[in-house]
């Protein structure tokens, strides 16, 4: 048998169907239909039927167009778990280029006109500002043809990418929906298909901004649409890892229907893409005992530094001295290590000292969003950096804190 070949077999009197993975002189490993792998004593293993190597259960003859056409939904794949499957030769997860399997697993998918274009197959930790520009330009090209856009992305850095495109698109004609999965599509517990199903429906909305489509809870019953600039990954592996901070989801998908939950920006008639980013910005997480020298090395020669301070927005006096030295060349902005609530630097003397040193508080803006926003403003409106960092541009600042 070949690796990946389907087989009917018996083992100790019971019959099973599975996929052959590997064997030795004493044992054989098979992936069961449940998705779990088992290793069996080869002396008790008996083959009943071997299927042709090219056989794939539920194999669909449908194919997704490999380039984005007109007036449909263009799926751009960039890698990540959602675009990967297990390589049974090595046990590792590898990217897949053909996503036609979606037609077998996503409900009502035939009612949508889908295109697929593979941009890259990368781990999300390798995404950088250059990749964000590529994603944005590909999305712009797809929208110019009348398409909505879905971007398959690794979950670990998806909030950065969604924020980056949120700022770069000042106007857009269609939704751009990021989606991912915590488990690859070939796992029985995969969350990929419902996330994709939700993203397809969200992409059909009257919407002119960027969202993230992921499970609402741990069950396969609903998907939430979160605003790109207000979303955070809060769990390493749970299906409901993503939530909106300080606001409700923009929409919920459940039982084949979308319900809009909050205000959503309407589509524009034109596309305005500001595709310049200045990477000369940094993000520094302050901790008790942090040496001034370390803070200096992380901040020196940066045009903008986002500080994740304690509580209401504080750092030690040693760090304050460094800020005073660098503030002529570097703009410092304060966010909080607390996920919820506002920065308020008028309560304690430390905060007031930071204000006098020129540090600008950023309200309840998420630190990761603030970093990407600084890159965008430095690249496009550098003379207005301080003013625009305090301005609500893409829903990144919320006035009401829950």
Secondary structure as the mmCIF struct_conf table of DSSP 4:
data_model
#
loop_
_struct_conf.conf_type_id
_struct_conf.id
_struct_conf.beg_label_comp_id
_struct_conf.beg_label_asym_id
_struct_conf.beg_label_seq_id
_struct_conf.end_label_comp_id
_struct_conf.end_label_asym_id
_struct_conf.end_label_seq_id
TURN_TY1_P TURN_TY1_P1 UNK A 3 UNK A 4
STRN STRN1 UNK A 6 UNK A 11
TURN_TY1_P TURN_TY1_P2 UNK A 12 UNK A 13
STRN STRN2 UNK A 14 UNK A 23
BEND BEND1 UNK A 25 UNK A 26
STRN STRN3 UNK A 27 UNK A 32
TURN_TY1_P TURN_TY1_P3 UNK A 33 UNK A 34
BEND BEND2 UNK A 35 UNK A 35
STRN STRN4 UNK A 37 UNK A 41
HELX_RH_3T_P HELX_RH_3T_P1 UNK A 42 UNK A 44
STRN STRN5 UNK A 45 UNK A 50
TURN_TY1_P TURN_TY1_P4 UNK A 53 UNK A 54
TURN_TY1_P TURN_TY1_P5 UNK A 57 UNK A 58
STRN STRN6 UNK A 65 UNK A 65
BEND BEND3 UNK A 66 UNK A 67
BEND BEND4 UNK A 70 UNK A 72
STRN STRN7 UNK A 73 UNK A 79
BEND BEND5 UNK A 80 UNK A 80
HELX_RH_3T_P HELX_RH_3T_P2 UNK A 81 UNK A 83
STRN STRN8 UNK A 84 UNK A 86
TURN_TY1_P TURN_TY1_P6 UNK A 88 UNK A 90
BEND BEND6 UNK A 91 UNK A 91
STRN STRN9 UNK A 93 UNK A 95
BEND BEND7 UNK A 97 UNK A 97
TURN_TY1_P TURN_TY1_P7 UNK A 100 UNK A 101
HELX_RH_AL_P HELX_RH_AL_P1 UNK A 102 UNK A 105
BEND BEND8 UNK A 106 UNK A 106
TURN_TY1_P TURN_TY1_P8 UNK A 107 UNK A 108
HELX_RH_3T_P HELX_RH_3T_P3 UNK A 109 UNK A 111
BEND BEND9 UNK A 112 UNK A 112
STRN STRN10 UNK A 114 UNK A 122
HELX_RH_3T_P HELX_RH_3T_P4 UNK A 124 UNK A 126
HELX_RH_AL_P HELX_RH_AL_P2 UNK A 129 UNK A 144
TURN_TY1_P TURN_TY1_P9 UNK A 145 UNK A 146
STRN STRN11 UNK A 148 UNK A 152
BEND BEND10 UNK A 155 UNK A 155
TURN_TY1_P TURN_TY1_P10 UNK A 156 UNK A 157
HELX_RH_AL_P HELX_RH_AL_P3 UNK A 158 UNK A 168
STRN STRN12 UNK A 169 UNK A 171
BEND BEND11 UNK A 173 UNK A 174
STRN STRN13 UNK A 176 UNK A 179
BEND BEND12 UNK A 182 UNK A 183
TURN_TY1_P TURN_TY1_P11 UNK A 185 UNK A 186
BEND BEND13 UNK A 187 UNK A 187
TURN_TY1_P TURN_TY1_P12 UNK A 188 UNK A 189
HELX_RH_AL_P HELX_RH_AL_P4 UNK A 192 UNK A 202
TURN_TY1_P TURN_TY1_P13 UNK A 203 UNK A 204
BEND BEND14 UNK A 205 UNK A 206
BEND BEND15 UNK A 209 UNK A 209
STRN STRN14 UNK A 210 UNK A 215
BEND BEND16 UNK A 216 UNK A 219
TURN_TY1_P TURN_TY1_P14 UNK A 220 UNK A 221
STRN STRN15 UNK A 223 UNK A 227
HELX_RH_3T_P HELX_RH_3T_P5 UNK A 228 UNK A 230
STRN STRN16 UNK A 231 UNK A 233
BEND BEND17 UNK A 236 UNK A 237
TURN_TY1_P TURN_TY1_P15 UNK A 239 UNK A 240
STRN STRN17 UNK A 242 UNK A 244
BEND BEND18 UNK A 245 UNK A 247
BEND BEND19 UNK A 250 UNK A 250
STRN STRN18 UNK A 251 UNK A 254
TURN_TY1_P TURN_TY1_P16 UNK A 255 UNK A 256
STRN STRN19 UNK A 257 UNK A 260
BEND BEND20 UNK A 262 UNK A 262
HELX_LH_PP_P HELX_LH_PP_P1 UNK A 265 UNK A 268
BEND BEND21 UNK A 269 UNK A 270
STRN STRN20 UNK A 272 UNK A 273
STRN STRN21 UNK A 281 UNK A 285
TURN_TY1_P TURN_TY1_P17 UNK A 288 UNK A 289
HELX_RH_AL_P HELX_RH_AL_P5 UNK A 292 UNK A 299
TURN_TY1_P TURN_TY1_P18 UNK A 300 UNK A 301
BEND BEND22 UNK A 303 UNK A 303
STRN STRN22 UNK A 304 UNK A 309
STRN STRN23 UNK A 310 UNK A 310
TURN_TY1_P TURN_TY1_P19 UNK A 311 UNK A 313
STRN STRN24 UNK A 314 UNK A 314
HELX_RH_AL_P HELX_RH_AL_P6 UNK A 317 UNK A 326
TURN_TY1_P TURN_TY1_P20 UNK A 327 UNK A 329
STRN STRN25 UNK A 331 UNK A 336
BEND BEND23 UNK A 337 UNK A 341
TURN_TY1_P TURN_TY1_P21 UNK A 345 UNK A 346
BEND BEND24 UNK A 347 UNK A 348
HELX_RH_AL_P HELX_RH_AL_P7 UNK A 349 UNK A 356
TURN_TY1_P TURN_TY1_P22 UNK A 357 UNK A 358
STRN STRN26 UNK A 360 UNK A 361
TURN_TY1_P TURN_TY1_P23 UNK A 363 UNK A 364
HELX_RH_AL_P HELX_RH_AL_P8 UNK A 367 UNK A 380
HELX_RH_3T_P HELX_RH_3T_P6 UNK A 382 UNK A 384
HELX_RH_AL_P HELX_RH_AL_P9 UNK A 385 UNK A 389
TURN_TY1_P TURN_TY1_P24 UNK A 390 UNK A 390
BEND BEND25 UNK A 391 UNK A 391
BEND BEND26 UNK A 393 UNK A 395
BEND BEND27 UNK A 397 UNK A 397
BEND BEND28 UNK A 399 UNK A 400
#
